Amino acid sequence: MPDLHVLTHPIAQVCLTQLRDQSTRPEQFRTAMQRLSALVFAEASSGISLQSIDVQTPIVATKGFKLARPVILVPILRAGLGMIDGILSLVPDAVVAHVGIARDEETAQPHSYYAKLPQVLASGEVFLLDPMLATGGSAVEAARQLKEAGVKNLRLVGIVACPQGIAAFQHAHPDVPIYTAAVDEGLNDRSYIVPGLGDAGDRYFGT
């Protein structure tokens, strides 16, 4: 799977363990999610374009860099919101779009209910944020909407994935690389990732 990138950094694995632990309190869960999101995003963004600029240090003029294109973060509501703050600590001027997709608990199929997308999509470096790539249905639908809106540079950034979700997403969007901190065993009969970390949205927001 050449377009699947699994982060194995030791700090990432410590954060992931905290997220998996059912005894982790909501405030601890939020911190671990934000830190791990920043780490995975750092890996996912390693190939984005830079523009050379002149800069004056206190000592001498030198060369530096700025981002060549806007960075656009697209969390899938609701759980994807938990990844935003950690990533914004690295790119505070990023544009944040939103896509609302709910999973039908009976059928596990995605239902799109909201989209707020900026005009700069086509010219930006776009990162689709979905903590849990389970069946893949929500991510597949969100990526379809983004491409339809003109996105050309798209990456999927998550926390935990499983083989079924990876296969579904790569079948629908073979041109979009996936970045995650873990590939777990699979899905249970409720379409939850095993071992996973439970419902990321519920645990992040304490609901």
N, C-alpha and C positions, 0 to 999 in steps of 0.2 A: 504494500500500500504506500506508494511513494508520496502521496499527498496527505498522509496521516503522520502527524508529529506529536509524540508523547513526551512531555516534559519530565525528566528524571532528576532534576536538581534536588539535593537533600532538603533544602528549606521548603521546597514545594511539597515534598512527601510528608514533612512534619505538619504543614498546614492541612494537607489532605486528610491525614489521620485525625486531626482535631475535628474536621468536618464530618468524618464518618462516625465518630464517637457519639452515641446517643445521649451521653451525660453532658455534652458541651452545651452551655447555656446560650440563649439567643445572642447576647452581646459578644460572647466569645466566638460564636459562629459567624457573626458579621465581620469581625476582625479577621478571622482566618480566611473567609471568602474574599475579602477585599485584597489581602496580601497575596493570596494564590492567584486571583484574577490578574493582578499587576504582573506577576511572574510569567504567567502564560501569555499575556499580551506582549510582554517584552520579547518573548521568543517569536510570536506571530508577526510582530512589527519589524523584525530584524532586516527585512528586505525592502522596506519602503524607501522611496526616492528622497534624496537630499539635494539642496541647492547651496552652492558655495557662496559665502558672503564675507565682506571685510568687517573686522571688529577691532576696536582699540582696547587693549588691556591697559592697566596702570603703568606698564613698562614700555610697550611698543605696539605698533599695528601688526595684526596677524590675520590669518584666514580662519573662518569658522563655517558653521553649517546651520541651515534651518530646513524645516520640512518643505519639500517641494510642492506637495499637494495637501489639501485639507484632510484631516483624520476625522472620520465619521463613525461613531459608535451607534449600533442599532441593537439595543436589548430587546429580547422577546419578553413582553409582559407576561407574568409578573416577575418571575424568578430572575430574569436577566438583569433587572434593576440592581440586584445585589452585587453585580460585577462592576458597576459604573464607578463608584467612588475610588476604588483601588486603581483603576485605569486612569481616571482623571488626575490622580496624583502624579502620573508620569506625563500626561498630555493635557494640561488644564484648559487649553484652548480648543480642544476637540469639540466638534458638533455632535449633539446627542439627538438622534432620531428615535422613534418608537414604533414598534409593531406589536399589536395585540392579537395573540392566538391562544385560544383555550383548547384544552384537550377534553373531549367528551369522555367522561369516566366509564361509560358503558361500552363504547366502541373503540376508545383510545385514538379516535380520528381527530385531526385538527379542525378548529373552527375559527376563522379570521373575523375579528370584530372591530379592529382599529388600526389605523396607519397614519403616522405623521412624519413625512419625509421631506428633507430640505432640497432646495434647488441645486445644490452643489454635488449631488450624488454622483453624477456621471464623471466628474473631474476629481473625485476624492478617493482616498484609501479607506475602504469600507470594511468594518469589522462587525460581523453578526455575532451577538452574544447570547449563548444558550447554555446555562450551567450543566444541564443533563441531556445528553443525546441518547434518548431511550429508544423509542420506536423510530425516531427521526422525522416524524410527521410534521411537527411544528417548524423545525429547521428547514425542511424541504420546502414548505409553503412560504416561509419568510424569505428564503433565498429566491424563490420564484418571483415574489412580489418585487424584490429589490432589482433583479435583472430586468423585469418588465418596466421598472422606473428608470432604467438606464445605467445601472451600476456595471462597471467594467473591472474594477479591482476589488475582489471580495474574498474575505477569509472568514471561516467559522471558528470562533474561540469559545471553548467550554471548560468545564472542570472534570466531569466524568462522562465517559462514553461506553457503549457496549457494541459487540459485533453487529447486532441487528440494526442499530441506528446508524452505524458507520456504513454498512452495506446499502441501506436505503438512501442515505444522503449521497454517497458516491455514485450510486446508480442514476439519481436524478440530476446531480451537479458534479460530474467528474472533473470539472475545471476549477473547483473551489477547494483549497486545502483546508484540512481540519487540524486544529491545535487543541490539545487536551492534556490534563495531568494524569489521567488513568484510563485504561481500557479494561472494564470489568467483565465478569463471566457471561452475563446475559440478562434476560428479563424473567420476572416471575409471572404468575397468572394474572396479575393486575397491571402488567406492563411497567413495573418499577424495576430499576436497575439493581442487580444483585452482585456483590454485596451493597454497592451504592452508598447513599448517605440519607435516604429518605426523601421527603418532599422538600427540595431546596428553598422554595418560596415560603412554605409554612415555617420552616426552621429559621430562616433569615428574618422574617417579619414577626415571628412569635405568635402566629395564628393557629 
